[in-house]
Amino acid sequence: MTNRTVENSPTLYARIAGILYLYIFVAGTFAQLFVRSTLVVSTDAEATAKNIIANETLFRIGFSGELLHLAFDVIIAVILYALFKSIDRNMALIAAFMRLSCDIILAVASLSHFAALNVLANADYLNTIPSGQLHTFALLAMKLHGDAYAISLVFFSFACLSLGYLIFISRYLPKTIGILMIGAGVLYFVISFTHFLSPELSATITSPLFVPIFIAELSLTLWLIVKGVNIPSRSQSPIGNVPSGLEKRNVK
């Protein structure tokens, strides 16, 4: 490995994380806005079933894209830990494990998501169950996925809070992005608990609250892709090999 490669490795890894984050934006937005929001009618099991059956390919693409999104998010968790562990190892671990916990919950919830299609697949072993009940099961499966998604946001909120703090004190990225990510963490927490404590309020505030969250995460994504990380010259070294003294210098 050349010296130039060594010096550029933190920014290279940051840009890889940014590119993966961009994919997550695209896949997550597609799955939510163009698949679930389009096909699922929360008060009508029959309409939901008909929509899923008529748009099976779209449903499968949305599911598969989001599954890959979860795999990429695990990679992002590792890269961000590697970038920030020299600043505050414990906080970097919290950010990583909270993000991984979110991914695990969503991965398990994906079983419920795909179950909606399975119960509508006209398989022979389902012939003994009336079609109306199958439609209800499909809608219930999608609702369970929605609940699991809300649960996962509790963990992701702490991941965002931790990452925002690390960005703010590290000076690797603009402090403004750190503040935005802290704000995103707070809003994710509000969205999650409102979903369970007050469904009526949740239906009203969730979409507006996602606007500043979108701005925060998109700002982080684009900065990572375009700028990478601004590590001081004395610490231009491979990820995980930042010289001692950097932590004290950056925390001031």
C-alpha positions as a Python dict, from the first residue, in 0.01 Angstrom:
ca = {
    (1, 'M'): (0, 0, 0),
    (2, 'T'): (145, 337, -98),
    (3, 'N'): (176, 629, 141),
    (4, 'R'): (-85, 819, -58),
    (5, 'T'): (-330, 531, -20),
    (6, 'V'): (-266, 523, 354),
    (7, 'E'): (-319, 897, 388),
    (8, 'N'): (-641, 895, 189),
    (9, 'S'): (-796, 588, 351),
    (10, 'P'): (-1018, 768, 608),
    (11, 'T'): (-1173, 985, 337),
    (12, 'L'): (-1204, 683, 107),
    (13, 'Y'): (-1393, 490, 372),
    (14, 'A'): (-1608, 794, 450),
    (15, 'R'): (-1702, 824, 84),
    (16, 'I'): (-1788, 454, 68),
    (17, 'A'): (-2017, 507, 367),
    (18, 'G'): (-2172, 807, 192),
    (19, 'I'): (-2239, 611, -127),
    (20, 'L'): (-2399, 328, 71),
    (21, 'Y'): (-2603, 582, 266),
    (22, 'L'): (-2725, 728, -64),
    (23, 'Y'): (-2843, 383, -172),
    (24, 'I'): (-3029, 352, 158),
    (25, 'F'): (-3205, 681, 86),
    (26, 'V'): (-3315, 560, -257),
    (27, 'A'): (-3414, 207, -150),
    (28, 'G'): (-3589, 319, 168),
    (29, 'T'): (-3780, 597, -6),
    (30, 'F'): (-3884, 364, -288),
    (31, 'A'): (-4001, 91, -49),
    (32, 'Q'): (-4201, 331, 166),
    (33, 'L'): (-4346, 578, -84),
    (34, 'F'): (-4384, 364, -396),
    (35, 'V'): (-4454, 23, -243),
    (36, 'R'): (-4604, 25, 106),
    (37, 'S'): (-4779, 362, 87),
    (38, 'T'): (-4916, 278, -258),
    (39, 'L'): (-5022, -82, -204),
    (40, 'V'): (-5129, -97, 160),
    (41, 'V'): (-5471, 40, 253),
    (42, 'S'): (-5465, 43, 631),
    (43, 'T'): (-5843, 11, 670),
    (44, 'D'): (-5919, -228, 385),
    (45, 'A'): (-5771, -579, 385),
    (46, 'E'): (-5931, -678, 54),
    (47, 'A'): (-5800, -370, -130),
    (48, 'T'): (-5453, -428, 15),
    (49, 'A'): (-5458, -791, -98),
    (50, 'K'): (-5567, -697, -450),
    (51, 'N'): (-5297, -430, -474),
    (52, 'I'): (-5021, -667, -363),
    (53, 'I'): (-5132, -945, -597),
    (54, 'A'): (-5164, -707, -892),
    (55, 'N'): (-4824, -552, -825),
    (56, 'E'): (-4630, -856, -708),
    (57, 'T'): (-4313, -764, -899),
    (58, 'L'): (-4313, -414, -750),
    (59, 'F'): (-4365, -561, -403),
    (60, 'R'): (-4074, -803, -447),
    (61, 'I'): (-3841, -530, -580),
    (62, 'G'): (-3922, -301, -290),
    (63, 'F'): (-3865, -579, -38),
    (64, 'S'): (-3538, -694, -195),
    (65, 'G'): (-3404, -341, -225),
    (66, 'E'): (-3476, -274, 141),
    (67, 'L'): (-3313, -601, 244),
    (68, 'L'): (-2992, -494, 69),
    (69, 'H'): (-3030, -158, 239),
    (70, 'L'): (-3004, -335, 577),
    (71, 'A'): (-2685, -514, 472),
    (72, 'F'): (-2532, -184, 360),
    (73, 'D'): (-2631, -21, 688),
    (74, 'V'): (-2428, -279, 879),
    (75, 'I'): (-2125, -179, 671),
    (76, 'I'): (-2195, 188, 747),
    (77, 'A'): (-2208, 110, 1120),
    (78, 'V'): (-1863, -50, 1103),
    (79, 'I'): (-1710, 232, 897),
    (80, 'L'): (-1848, 505, 1122),
    (81, 'Y'): (-1718, 323, 1429),
    (82, 'A'): (-1374, 296, 1268),
    (83, 'L'): (-1375, 666, 1182),
    (84, 'F'): (-1482, 795, 1522),
    (85, 'K'): (-1346, 545, 1775),
    (86, 'S'): (-1035, 758, 1833),
    (87, 'I'): (-1258, 1048, 1941),
    (88, 'D'): (-1468, 862, 2199),
    (89, 'R'): (-1455, 483, 2177),
    (90, 'N'): (-1748, 424, 2411),
    (91, 'M'): (-1975, 666, 2228),
    (92, 'A'): (-1867, 520, 1894),
    (93, 'L'): (-1957, 174, 2024),
    (94, 'I'): (-2298, 299, 2137),
    (95, 'A'): (-2362, 449, 1794),
    (96, 'A'): (-2256, 128, 1620),
    (97, 'F'): (-2450, -113, 1842),
    (98, 'M'): (-2765, 99, 1837),
    (99, 'R'): (-2748, 108, 1458),
    (100, 'L'): (-2691, -267, 1441),
    (101, 'S'): (-2981, -327, 1681),
    (102, 'C'): (-3206, -127, 1450),
    (103, 'D'): (-3090, -334, 1152),
    (104, 'I'): (-3150, -663, 1334),
    (105, 'I'): (-3504, -562, 1431),
    (106, 'L'): (-3584, -462, 1074),
    (107, 'A'): (-3428, -779, 934),
    (108, 'V'): (-3651, -992, 1159),
    (109, 'A'): (-3950, -772, 1073),
    (110, 'S'): (-3882, -843, 706),
    (111, 'L'): (-4026, -1190, 766),
    (112, 'S'): (-4359, -1028, 845),
    (113, 'H'): (-4327, -800, 542),
    (114, 'F'): (-4273, -1090, 303),
    (115, 'A'): (-4536, -1303, 480),
    (116, 'A'): (-4801, -1072, 336),
    (117, 'L'): (-4712, -1196, -10),
    (118, 'N'): (-4683, -1558, 100),
    (119, 'V'): (-5035, -1574, 241),
    (120, 'L'): (-5173, -1434, -85),
    (121, 'A'): (-4979, -1674, -309),
    (122, 'N'): (-5263, -1927, -354),
    (123, 'A'): (-5044, -2209, -223),
    (124, 'D'): (-5220, -2546, -184),
    (125, 'Y'): (-5161, -2558, 191),
    (126, 'L'): (-5365, -2237, 230),
    (127, 'N'): (-5674, -2368, 50),
    (128, 'T'): (-5845, -2453, 377),
    (129, 'I'): (-5842, -2087, 486),
    (130, 'P'): (-6111, -1855, 344),
    (131, 'S'): (-5978, -1584, 116),
    (132, 'G'): (-6116, -1311, 339),
    (133, 'Q'): (-5909, -1435, 630),
    (134, 'L'): (-5599, -1453, 414),
    (135, 'H'): (-5653, -1091, 315),
    (136, 'T'): (-5678, -1000, 682),
    (137, 'F'): (-5361, -1192, 761),
    (138, 'A'): (-5176, -1007, 484),
    (139, 'L'): (-5281, -666, 614),
    (140, 'L'): (-5198, -770, 970),
    (141, 'A'): (-4850, -878, 855),
    (142, 'M'): (-4789, -536, 701),
    (143, 'K'): (-4913, -362, 1016),
    (144, 'L'): (-4679, -574, 1228),
    (145, 'H'): (-4394, -468, 1002),
    (146, 'G'): (-4495, -106, 1062),
    (147, 'D'): (-4490, -160, 1438),
    (148, 'A'): (-4146, -323, 1419),
    (149, 'Y'): (-4023, -29, 1211),
    (150, 'A'): (-4142, 209, 1484),
    (151, 'I'): (-3965, -1, 1747),
    (152, 'S'): (-3642, 5, 1546),
    (153, 'L'): (-3651, 386, 1539),
    (154, 'V'): (-3597, 397, 1915),
    (155, 'F'): (-3258, 234, 1866),
    (156, 'F'): (-3180, 438, 1556),
    (157, 'S'): (-3262, 758, 1745),
    (158, 'F'): (-2982, 681, 1991),
    (159, 'A'): (-2751, 595, 1702),
    (160, 'C'): (-2818, 938, 1551),
    (161, 'L'): (-2773, 1115, 1885),
    (162, 'S'): (-2440, 942, 1943),
    (163, 'L'): (-2317, 1003, 1590),
    (164, 'G'): (-2424, 1367, 1606),
    (165, 'Y'): (-2227, 1412, 1927),
    (166, 'L'): (-1919, 1251, 1773),
    (167, 'I'): (-1941, 1470, 1464),
    (168, 'F'): (-1982, 1780, 1679),
    (169, 'I'): (-1673, 1721, 1897),
    (170, 'S'): (-1448, 1564, 1633),
    (171, 'R'): (-1442, 1843, 1375),
    (172, 'Y'): (-1414, 1574, 1109),
    (173, 'L'): (-1731, 1717, 957),
    (174, 'P'): (-1904, 2054, 1009),
    (175, 'K'): (-2055, 2096, 1355),
    (176, 'T'): (-2380, 2195, 1185),
    (177, 'I'): (-2418, 1839, 1057),
    (178, 'G'): (-2359, 1710, 1409),
    (179, 'I'): (-2635, 1936, 1540),
    (180, 'L'): (-2867, 1825, 1260),
    (181, 'M'): (-2804, 1458, 1340),
    (182, 'I'): (-2872, 1519, 1709),
    (183, 'G'): (-3199, 1682, 1607),
    (184, 'A'): (-3279, 1386, 1383),
    (185, 'G'): (-3221, 1152, 1676),
    (186, 'V'): (-3468, 1346, 1890),
    (187, 'L'): (-3729, 1344, 1614),
    (188, 'Y'): (-3687, 971, 1548),
    (189, 'F'): (-3749, 913, 1920),
    (190, 'V'): (-4065, 1128, 1908),
    (191, 'I'): (-4194, 948, 1598),
    (192, 'S'): (-4139, 608, 1754),
    (193, 'F'): (-4311, 671, 2085),
    (194, 'T'): (-4592, 874, 1933),
    (195, 'H'): (-4671, 572, 1713),
    (196, 'F'): (-4753, 370, 2026),
    (197, 'L'): (-4877, 637, 2267),
    (198, 'S'): (-5100, 836, 2033),
    (199, 'P'): (-5169, 682, 1688),
    (200, 'E'): (-5395, 974, 1594),
    (201, 'L'): (-5121, 1228, 1666),
    (202, 'S'): (-4867, 1005, 1493),
    (203, 'A'): (-5068, 1010, 1172),
    (204, 'T'): (-5060, 1391, 1181),
    (205, 'I'): (-4699, 1467, 1273),
    (206, 'T'): (-4493, 1182, 1129),
    (207, 'S'): (-4465, 1308, 770),
    (208, 'P'): (-4374, 1668, 869),
    (209, 'L'): (-4113, 1544, 1118),
    (210, 'F'): (-3945, 1337, 850),
    (211, 'V'): (-3863, 1655, 655),
    (212, 'P'): (-3588, 1782, 893),
    (213, 'I'): (-3472, 1422, 942),
    (214, 'F'): (-3436, 1388, 566),
    (215, 'I'): (-3239, 1714, 550),
    (216, 'A'): (-3005, 1602, 831),
    (217, 'E'): (-2926, 1259, 690),
    (218, 'L'): (-2900, 1383, 332),
    (219, 'S'): (-2657, 1653, 446),
    (220, 'L'): (-2442, 1389, 614),
    (221, 'T'): (-2461, 1164, 308),
    (222, 'L'): (-2363, 1430, 57),
    (223, 'W'): (-2081, 1562, 276),
    (224, 'L'): (-1934, 1215, 314),
    (225, 'I'): (-1948, 1160, -63),
    (226, 'V'): (-1815, 1500, -169),
    (227, 'K'): (-1581, 1598, 114),
    (228, 'G'): (-1515, 1280, 310),
    (229, 'V'): (-1376, 1358, 656),
    (230, 'N'): (-1151, 1647, 750),
    (231, 'I'): (-895, 1476, 972),
    (232, 'P'): (-606, 1702, 1082),
    (233, 'S'): (-282, 1646, 893),
    (234, 'R'): (-99, 1484, 1185),
    (235, 'S'): (-365, 1216, 1199),
    (236, 'Q'): (-372, 1133, 830),
    (237, 'S'): (-334, 761, 881),
    (238, 'P'): (-527, 440, 823),
    (239, 'I'): (-860, 408, 999),
    (240, 'G'): (-806, 286, 1351),
    (241, 'N'): (-446, 414, 1364),
    (242, 'V'): (-495, 775, 1472),
    (243, 'P'): (-200, 903, 1674),
    (244, 'S'): (-246, 967, 2045),
    (245, 'G'): (-327, 1326, 2135),
    (246, 'L'): (-585, 1368, 1857),
    (247, 'E'): (-870, 1307, 2097),
    (248, 'K'): (-760, 1582, 2334),
    (249, 'R'): (-692, 1820, 2050),
    (250, 'N'): (-1038, 1769, 1895),
    (251, 'V'): (-1243, 1776, 2214),
    (252, 'K'): (-1131, 2128, 2300),
}
